[in-house]
């Protein structure tokens, strides 16, 4: 009942007992809450599948805490796409994340929001100048009242005042990067900088995911592993996943036509169907850690 890909990830990355528990906690809550498995049954399952034994009281407390912190219908989930290096595909990744009832908020005042497909996209500066929306609280209120559950933030290439205000409220960071020393160094620097700022926040709740974007060769995935290991030294068990998206000629078409993949499949089932499969894998990895279906 534990996902096979997560079990494999644990075995491949030699995680500590604490890291394993934090990595699986959402799944364990699901087993306890929705599948009605007892703590004893979950303990037995962990021992059988992973070979790890946990203290009953420790596991029960962690599951109880996680239940209390679980996102409810009244809580807006905030996801930020971050990297201080340009050209890594932040806007593209923001638009390809397939989460129901989501919107994109661009907080880079130097550029207009890049609407790649039909997802609702807003510029913070437009909301401020045209509607007087001047705080994250107002944005969250508006999103909630309109039935939205997730705000995906397309961030600038540097930390501005808006970014600093929003930073403590972010639940999940997605860090896309591309192959190359400059991109990889900038990625580590981005993570280091944001992690240092967040360390001042006593109520940190953030989780992180690395995405190798626009890679060409399967051999390039080794670089994803290397950057993941370096990032793990900074973030510890807050770094919960890694994924990848291969370079595709489909992206320019999506950007030009501003349609979703499902809409474009009607034009070319094979080409867009193949790309949809790649994006589906990306979304599956990300969404499993965010806690959405």
Residue, then its C-alpha position, 0 to 999 in steps of 0.5 A: x500500500x506504499x507507493x513502489x516509486x517511493x520505496x525505491x527512492x528510499x532504497x536508492x538514496x540511503x535516507x535516515x530513519x527521520x528522513x524516511x518518516x518525513x518523506x512518507x508522512x503524507x502517505x502514512x496519514x492517508x493510510x491511517x485516515x482514509x484507509x483506516x489502518x491502525x498505527x500497529x498495522x502501519x508499523x508492521x507495513x514499514x518494517x515489511x516494506x522498508x526494513x525499518x522499525x519505529x517506536x509506536x509513540x513516535x509514529x503516532x505523534x508524527x501522524x497526529x501532528x501531520x493530520x493537524x497540519x494537513x491542508x484543509x478546504x480553507x487553506x490555500x496551497x502556495x507553490x513557488x517556482x524559483x531560481x535566480x538563473x534566467x532561462x531555466x524554464x520557470x514560467x514553462x514549469x509553472x504552466x505545466x503543473x497540472x493542479x485542479x483549481x489553481x492560478x499563476x501569480x507573477x511577482x516579477x515586476x520587470x516582465x509580463x506574466x507569460x501565459x503559456x496555456x489556458x491556466x489563469x495567470x496574473x501579474x502582481x503589479x497589475x493587481x496592485x495598479x488596477x485593483x488596489x490589491x497590495x498584499x498576499x492576504x488579499x490575493x489569498x482571500x480573492x483566490x479562496x472566494x473564487x474557488x481556487x485552492x492553489x496559487x503557483x508563484x512565478x518568481x523573479x530572478x532576484x529577491x524583491x520586496x514582494x518575494x520577501x513578504x510572500x516567502x514565509x507563506x510558501x508551502x512548496x518550492x520547485x527549483x527548475x534548472x538546466x544542464x551546465x555549470x552556471x545553471x547548476x551553481x546558480x541553483x545551489x546559490x538560490x537554494x542556499x540564499x532562500x534557506x538562510x532567509x527561511x531559517x529565521x522563521x520559527x514556523x517553517x513548513x516548506x518542502x522542495x523539489x528539484x526539476x532538471x528541465x530541457x535536458x537532451x541526453x539520458x546521461x544528463x540525469x547524472x547531473x540531477x543526482x549530483x545537484x540533488x545531493x548538494x542541495x540535500x546538504x543544505x535542505x536536509x529532509x526538506x528536499x523531498x523529490x527530484x524530477x525531470x523534463x526532456x527538451x521538446x519541440x512541443x513547448x514552442x507550439x504550446x506557447x504560441x497557441x496558448x492551449x493545454x496539452x489536452x487541447x492540442x492532442x486533437x491536432x496531433x495525437x502522437x506528438x502531443x500524446x507523447x509529451x503529455x506522458x512526459x509531463x504526466x510523470x513530472x506532475x505525478x512526482x510533484x503532486x505526490x509530495x505536495x499532497x494533491x491528486 
